[in-house]
Amino acid sequence: MSRALAKALTSQWAATLYAAAVSVGLTFVLGRALGPAVFGQYSYILTLASIFAIFQDGGFTTLIFRETAMAALAPKEGRPGLLSLALGHLGLVTALGLGLTLCFPAADRLSLAAAVGYYALFTAAALVSAQLKGRNNFAAEGVWRAICRTATALGAGAALLLPGAGTAAIFLGLLLGQAGALLSPFGRALRLPPRLTASREVYGPCAAFLCISAATTIYFRCDVILLRQLTDDPAIVGNYAAAYRLIEGVIMLATPLAHIFFRRLRVSLQDTAAFRQSFGRMLGVMIGLSVAAVAGGLLLGPWILTLAFGDKYVAAIPLLSWLLASLPFILPNYVLTQALVALGRERAYAVATIAAAVVNIALNLLLIPLLAAKGAALATVATEAMLCLALARSFVRDGLRPKSAA
């Protein structure tokens, strides 16, 4: 491993471990303080807002990361830079989202509005991260991510201290915390006039990335929404959300490695041997991590769940065992998808994720009425397995050739 790669990976792992520790700690505090029913409501609002956040992003985060690494989509005369276009898109979609909250029950409107506002600022912070990573400033990006996580956790923690604090107070606290982080020097990158464009060169790849994000978020999040709609007990949602938090923790730890290797894949695009070597190495690492994560989860997962959330969440333990079976597909899928994006073959990735989202929704509608939260867990495993097969088929068919050669 080169010194540069080791430095980047070390900084990213440090930031991720810190952010994960803060996030998990905040989740545990919220779960204990709110109880399964209110925690289920919080998870429901969070899920709805996170799905809308993909439209706030509009695919610009991935596009900025990819094109900053290669500097291929340089600003042209008469067309603003990608970051200005991203901010214009973000502002327009956020305004529409705040209007859409009026379509929901009155009891949920304030929480949803605060969550939409929070994710607008969260997306703005992600644009800064994408630019830093594209420029190979992984250490600075790690610091920026730690600042954001600290500020939002402090905001949510302060909100939790308010008498009778509920979901609306928590999301307002997250919003204020993220706003505070954007006032730091890192936020200066966003001090640009927001612009809009109808350029196909920009919105063509953005549309593909938007479809990918939408489909991925839907099949990652629709289980919580459907559990809420198809079951009578909010505690079922809370238990499932608690179990899934541990799976998300594993994914979070694997993300920095995927991002660092993505940049290496992108810059070595013209060197087939280097690209193939990085691809194979990354795939092997992710497979090894998935095996270790499953073994560790089976051994320590029940203890972690009860220690973190308390005995009230004992029903989440069998759900965790089922969800762990998705990791041998989720982590290798990370490699396959990153390689497709680096190769410029995001359309194949988009088709696979849309198909996976459709399958996931269908399986949840079928299995949740029969098996409740266990049905949602089984739907997750089946969806990830199907996505893995679809992505692998793309490489069997077209190999490791970039879009222009495919």
C-alpha positions as CSV (number, residue, x, y, z in Angstrom):
1,M,0.0,0.0,0.0
2,S,1.4,3.4,-1.0
3,R,2.0,6.1,1.6
4,A,-0.6,8.4,-0.1
5,L,-3.2,5.7,-0.1
6,A,-2.4,4.8,3.5
7,K,-2.7,8.4,4.6
8,A,-6.0,8.9,2.8
9,L,-7.5,5.6,4.1
10,T,-6.3,6.4,7.7
11,S,-7.9,9.8,7.7
12,Q,-11.1,8.5,6.2
13,W,-11.3,5.6,8.6
14,A,-10.7,7.9,11.5
15,A,-13.4,10.2,10.4
16,T,-15.8,7.4,9.7
17,L,-15.1,5.7,13.0
18,Y,-15.7,9.0,14.8
19,A,-18.9,9.8,12.8
20,A,-20.1,6.2,13.3
21,A,-19.5,6.4,17.0
22,V,-21.3,9.7,17.3
23,S,-24.1,8.5,15.1
24,V,-24.6,5.2,16.9
25,G,-24.4,6.9,20.2
26,L,-27.0,9.4,19.2
27,T,-29.2,6.7,17.8
28,F,-28.9,4.8,21.1
29,V,-29.7,7.9,23.1
30,L,-32.8,8.6,20.9
31,G,-33.9,5.0,21.1
32,R,-33.7,4.9,24.8
33,A,-35.2,8.4,25.4
34,L,-38.0,8.2,22.9
35,G,-39.0,4.5,23.3
36,P,-40.0,2.1,20.5
37,A,-43.2,3.9,19.5
38,V,-41.8,7.4,19.1
39,F,-38.5,6.1,17.8
40,G,-40.5,4.3,15.1
41,Q,-42.2,7.6,14.3
42,Y,-38.8,9.3,14.1
43,S,-37.5,6.6,11.8
44,Y,-40.6,7.0,9.6
45,I,-40.1,10.7,9.2
46,L,-36.3,10.2,8.7
47,T,-37.0,7.6,6.0
48,L,-39.4,9.9,4.1
49,A,-37.0,12.8,4.2
50,S,-34.0,10.7,3.2
51,I,-35.9,9.5,0.1
52,F,-36.8,13.1,-0.8
53,A,-33.1,14.0,-0.3
54,I,-32.1,12.1,-3.4
55,F,-34.1,14.6,-5.4
56,Q,-32.5,17.5,-3.5
57,D,-29.1,16.0,-4.5
58,G,-30.2,15.4,-8.1
59,G,-27.1,13.3,-8.9
60,F,-24.8,16.3,-8.5
61,T,-22.8,14.9,-5.6
62,T,-21.6,11.9,-7.7
63,L,-21.1,13.9,-10.8
64,I,-18.9,16.5,-9.0
65,F,-16.9,13.7,-7.4
66,R,-16.3,11.9,-10.7
67,E,-15.7,14.9,-12.8
68,T,-13.5,16.7,-10.3
69,A,-11.3,13.6,-10.2
70,M,-10.9,13.7,-14.0
71,A,-11.6,17.4,-14.6
72,A,-13.3,16.2,-17.8
73,L,-16.5,18.3,-17.5
74,A,-14.7,21.7,-17.2
75,P,-16.8,24.9,-17.1
76,K,-17.6,26.3,-20.5
77,E,-18.4,29.9,-21.5
78,G,-22.0,30.6,-20.8
79,R,-22.4,27.6,-18.4
80,P,-21.8,28.0,-14.6
81,G,-19.7,25.6,-12.7
82,L,-21.1,22.3,-11.4
83,L,-21.3,23.5,-7.8
84,S,-23.3,26.6,-8.7
85,L,-25.7,24.4,-10.7
86,A,-26.0,22.0,-7.9
87,L,-26.9,24.8,-5.5
88,G,-29.6,26.1,-7.8
89,H,-31.1,22.7,-8.2
90,L,-31.0,22.1,-4.4
91,G,-32.8,25.4,-3.7
92,L,-35.5,24.8,-6.2
93,V,-36.2,21.2,-5.1
94,T,-36.2,22.1,-1.4
95,A,-38.8,24.8,-2.0
96,L,-41.0,22.3,-3.7
97,G,-40.5,19.8,-0.9
98,L,-41.5,22.3,1.8
99,G,-44.7,22.8,-0.2
100,L,-45.4,19.1,-0.4
101,T,-45.4,18.7,3.4
102,L,-48.8,20.3,3.4
103,C,-50.1,17.1,1.8
104,F,-49.3,15.1,4.9
105,P,-51.3,14.9,8.2
106,A,-51.1,18.0,10.3
107,A,-49.3,16.1,13.1
108,D,-46.4,15.3,10.8
109,R,-46.0,18.6,8.9
110,L,-43.6,20.4,11.2
111,S,-41.4,17.3,11.6
112,L,-41.3,16.7,7.8
113,A,-40.6,20.4,7.1
114,A,-37.7,20.4,9.6
115,A,-36.4,17.1,8.1
116,V,-36.5,18.5,4.5
117,G,-34.6,21.6,5.7
118,Y,-32.1,19.5,7.5
119,Y,-31.5,17.3,4.4
120,A,-31.1,20.4,2.2
121,L,-28.1,21.5,4.4
122,F,-26.9,17.9,4.6
123,T,-26.8,17.8,0.8
124,A,-24.9,21.0,0.6
125,A,-22.3,19.6,3.0
126,A,-22.1,16.5,0.8
127,L,-21.3,18.7,-2.2
128,V,-18.3,20.1,-0.3
129,S,-17.2,16.5,0.5
130,A,-17.5,15.5,-3.1
131,Q,-15.3,18.3,-4.3
132,L,-12.7,17.6,-1.6
133,K,-12.6,13.9,-2.4
134,G,-12.4,14.6,-6.1
135,R,-9.3,16.8,-5.5
136,N,-7.8,14.0,-3.5
137,N,-8.1,16.0,-0.2
138,F,-9.4,13.0,1.7
139,A,-7.8,14.1,5.0
140,A,-9.6,17.5,4.8
141,E,-12.8,15.8,3.9
142,G,-12.5,13.6,6.9
143,V,-12.2,16.7,9.1
144,W,-15.2,18.3,7.4
145,R,-17.3,15.2,8.0
146,A,-16.3,15.1,11.6
147,I,-17.3,18.7,12.1
148,C,-20.7,18.1,10.5
149,R,-21.4,15.0,12.6
150,T,-20.4,16.7,15.8
151,A,-22.5,19.8,15.1
152,T,-25.6,17.8,14.2
153,A,-25.3,15.5,17.2
154,L,-25.0,18.5,19.5
155,G,-28.0,20.1,18.0
156,A,-30.1,16.9,18.3
157,G,-28.8,16.3,21.9
158,A,-29.7,19.9,22.9
159,A,-33.2,19.4,21.4
160,L,-33.7,16.2,23.4
161,L,-33.2,18.2,26.6
162,L,-36.3,20.3,25.9
163,P,-39.4,19.3,28.0
164,G,-41.6,16.9,25.9
165,A,-39.2,16.8,23.0
166,G,-40.5,14.9,20.1
167,T,-39.6,14.3,16.4
168,A,-40.0,17.9,15.4
169,A,-37.6,19.1,18.0
170,I,-35.0,16.5,17.1
171,F,-35.1,17.5,13.4
172,L,-35.0,21.2,14.2
173,G,-31.9,20.5,16.3
174,L,-30.3,18.6,13.5
175,L,-31.0,21.4,11.1
176,L,-29.5,24.1,13.4
177,G,-26.5,21.9,14.0
178,Q,-25.8,21.4,10.3
179,A,-26.3,25.2,9.7
180,G,-23.6,25.8,12.3
181,A,-21.2,23.5,10.6
182,L,-21.7,25.3,7.2
183,L,-20.6,28.5,8.9
184,S,-17.1,27.0,9.3
185,P,-14.3,27.8,6.8
186,F,-15.2,24.6,4.8
187,G,-18.6,26.1,4.0
188,R,-16.9,28.9,2.0
189,A,-16.9,26.7,-1.0
190,L,-20.7,27.0,-1.1
191,R,-20.6,30.8,-1.3
192,L,-21.5,30.9,-4.9
193,P,-24.5,32.2,-6.7
194,P,-27.0,29.4,-7.4
195,R,-27.7,28.8,-11.1
196,L,-30.0,26.6,-13.2
197,T,-29.3,25.1,-16.6
198,A,-31.0,22.8,-19.1
199,S,-27.7,21.4,-20.4
200,R,-28.0,17.7,-21.5
201,E,-24.3,17.4,-20.8
202,V,-24.9,18.1,-17.1
203,Y,-28.4,16.6,-16.6
204,G,-27.8,13.5,-18.7
205,P,-25.4,11.8,-16.2
206,C,-27.3,13.5,-13.3
207,A,-30.5,11.8,-14.4
208,A,-28.8,8.4,-14.4
209,F,-27.3,9.1,-10.9
210,L,-30.6,10.4,-9.7
211,C,-32.3,7.1,-10.8
212,I,-29.6,5.1,-9.1
213,S,-29.9,7.1,-5.8
214,A,-33.7,6.9,-6.0
215,A,-33.9,3.2,-6.6
216,T,-31.2,2.5,-4.0
217,T,-32.8,4.6,-1.4
218,I,-36.3,3.1,-2.1
219,Y,-35.1,-0.5,-1.6
220,F,-33.1,0.5,1.4
221,R,-35.9,2.6,3.0
222,C,-39.2,1.4,1.8
223,D,-39.3,-1.5,4.3
224,V,-39.7,1.0,7.2
225,I,-42.4,2.9,5.4
226,L,-44.3,-0.3,4.4
227,L,-43.9,-1.7,7.9
228,R,-45.5,1.4,9.3
229,Q,-48.4,1.2,6.8
230,L,-49.0,-2.6,6.9
231,T,-48.6,-3.3,10.6
232,D,-50.6,-2.0,13.6
233,D,-47.8,-1.8,16.2
234,P,-45.3,1.1,15.9
235,A,-42.9,-0.9,18.1
236,I,-42.4,-3.3,15.2
237,V,-40.9,-0.5,13.2
238,G,-38.7,0.6,16.1
239,N,-37.3,-2.9,16.6
240,Y,-36.6,-3.3,12.9
241,A,-35.0,0.1,12.7
242,A,-32.8,-0.7,15.7
243,A,-31.6,-4.0,14.1
244,Y,-31.0,-2.3,10.8
245,R,-28.9,0.4,12.4
246,L,-26.1,-2.2,13.0
247,I,-26.2,-3.2,9.4
248,E,-25.9,0.5,8.4
249,G,-22.9,0.8,10.8
250,V,-21.1,-1.9,8.8
251,I,-21.9,-0.2,5.5
252,M,-20.7,3.1,6.9
253,L,-17.3,1.6,7.8
254,A,-16.9,0.2,4.3
255,T,-17.8,3.4,2.6
256,P,-14.4,5.3,2.9
257,L,-12.6,2.4,1.3
258,A,-15.0,2.3,-1.6
259,H,-14.6,6.0,-2.2
260,I,-10.8,5.9,-2.1
261,F,-10.8,3.0,-4.5
262,F,-13.4,4.7,-6.7
263,R,-11.0,7.6,-7.3
264,R,-8.2,5.3,-8.1
265,L,-10.4,3.4,-10.6
266,R,-11.4,6.7,-12.2
267,V,-7.9,8.1,-12.6
268,S,-6.5,4.8,-13.9
269,L,-9.3,4.4,-16.5
270,Q,-6.8,4.5,-19.4
271,D,-4.5,1.9,-17.8
272,T,-6.4,-1.4,-18.1
273,A,-4.0,-3.4,-16.0
274,A,-4.0,-0.9,-13.1
275,F,-7.8,-0.7,-13.3
276,R,-8.2,-4.5,-13.3
277,Q,-5.7,-4.9,-10.4
278,S,-7.6,-2.2,-8.3
279,F,-10.9,-3.8,-9.1
280,G,-9.9,-7.3,-8.1
281,R,-8.2,-6.1,-4.9
282,M,-11.2,-4.1,-3.8
283,L,-13.6,-7.0,-4.6
284,G,-11.5,-9.4,-2.5
285,V,-11.3,-6.9,0.4
286,M,-15.1,-6.4,0.5
287,I,-15.8,-10.1,0.4
288,G,-13.4,-10.6,3.3
289,L,-15.0,-7.8,5.2
290,S,-18.5,-9.2,4.6
291,V,-17.5,-12.6,6.0
292,A,-15.9,-11.0,9.1
293,A,-19.0,-8.8,9.6
294,V,-21.4,-11.6,9.5
295,A,-19.4,-13.7,11.9
296,G,-18.9,-10.8,14.3
297,G,-22.6,-9.8,14.1
298,L,-23.8,-13.3,14.9
299,L,-21.5,-13.5,17.9
300,L,-21.7,-9.9,19.3
301,G,-24.9,-8.5,17.7
302,P,-27.3,-9.6,20.4
303,W,-25.1,-8.2,23.1
304,I,-24.6,-4.9,21.2
305,L,-28.3,-4.5,20.7
306,T,-29.3,-5.0,24.3
307,L,-26.4,-3.0,25.6
308,A,-27.1,-0.1,23.3
309,F,-30.9,0.0,23.1
310,G,-31.9,-1.8,26.2
311,D,-34.1,-4.9,27.0
312,K,-37.1,-3.2,25.4
313,Y,-35.5,-4.0,22.0
314,V,-35.0,-7.8,22.6
315,A,-37.4,-8.5,19.7
316,A,-34.8,-6.9,17.4
317,I,-32.3,-9.7,18.0
318,P,-33.7,-12.3,15.6
319,L,-34.3,-9.6,13.0
320,L,-30.6,-8.8,13.1
321,S,-29.7,-12.4,12.4
322,W,-31.7,-12.3,9.2
323,L,-30.4,-8.9,8.1
324,L,-26.8,-10.0,8.5
325,A,-27.3,-12.4,5.6
326,S,-27.5,-9.4,3.3
327,L,-23.9,-8.2,4.0
328,P,-22.2,-10.8,1.7
329,F,-24.1,-9.2,-1.1
330,I,-24.2,-5.5,0.0
331,L,-20.4,-5.1,0.4
332,P,-19.3,-6.7,-2.9
333,N,-22.1,-4.7,-4.6
334,Y,-20.3,-1.6,-3.5
335,V,-17.3,-2.6,-5.6
336,L,-19.4,-3.5,-8.7
337,T,-21.4,-0.3,-8.6
338,Q,-18.3,1.9,-8.0
339,A,-16.6,0.3,-11.0
340,L,-19.6,0.8,-13.3
341,V,-19.7,4.5,-12.4
342,A,-16.0,4.9,-12.9
343,L,-16.3,3.3,-16.3
344,G,-19.1,5.7,-17.3
345,R,-21.6,2.8,-17.5
346,E,-24.0,4.3,-15.0
347,R,-27.0,3.4,-17.2
348,A,-26.4,-0.3,-16.6
349,Y,-26.2,0.4,-12.9
350,A,-29.4,2.5,-13.1
351,V,-31.3,-0.3,-14.8
352,A,-30.2,-2.9,-12.2
353,T,-31.1,-0.7,-9.2
354,I,-34.5,0.2,-10.6
355,A,-35.2,-3.5,-11.1
356,A,-34.0,-4.1,-7.6
357,A,-36.3,-1.4,-6.2
358,V,-39.3,-2.9,-8.0
359,V,-38.5,-6.4,-6.7
360,N,-38.0,-5.1,-3.1
361,I,-41.3,-3.3,-3.0
362,A,-43.1,-6.4,-4.4
363,L,-41.4,-8.7,-1.8
364,N,-42.2,-6.3,1.1
365,L,-45.9,-6.1,0.0
366,L,-46.0,-9.9,-0.1
367,L,-44.0,-10.8,3.0
368,I,-44.8,-8.1,5.5
369,P,-48.5,-9.0,5.9
370,L,-47.4,-12.6,6.4
371,L,-44.2,-12.3,8.5
372,A,-44.1,-8.6,9.6
373,A,-40.6,-7.4,10.3
374,K,-39.0,-10.8,9.4
375,G,-40.6,-10.5,6.0
376,A,-39.0,-7.1,5.5
377,A,-35.6,-8.6,6.4
378,L,-36.0,-11.5,4.0
379,A,-37.0,-9.0,1.2
380,T,-33.8,-7.1,1.9
381,V,-31.6,-10.2,1.5
382,A,-33.4,-11.3,-1.6
383,T,-33.1,-7.8,-3.2
384,E,-29.4,-7.5,-2.5
385,A,-28.8,-11.0,-4.0
386,M,-30.7,-10.1,-7.1
387,L,-28.8,-6.9,-7.5
388,C,-25.5,-8.7,-7.1
389,L,-26.4,-11.1,-9.9
390,A,-27.5,-8.2,-12.2
391,L,-24.4,-6.2,-11.7
392,A,-22.1,-9.3,-12.1
393,R,-23.9,-10.0,-15.4
394,S,-22.9,-6.6,-16.7
395,F,-19.2,-7.3,-16.2
396,V,-19.6,-10.8,-17.7
397,R,-21.1,-9.3,-20.8
398,D,-19.0,-6.2,-21.2
399,G,-15.9,-6.8,-19.1
400,L,-14.0,-3.9,-17.7
401,R,-14.4,-1.7,-20.7
402,P,-15.4,2.0,-20.3
403,K,-18.6,3.3,-21.9
404,S,-17.0,4.4,-25.1
405,A,-15.5,1.0,-25.8
406,A,-18.4,-1.1,-24.5
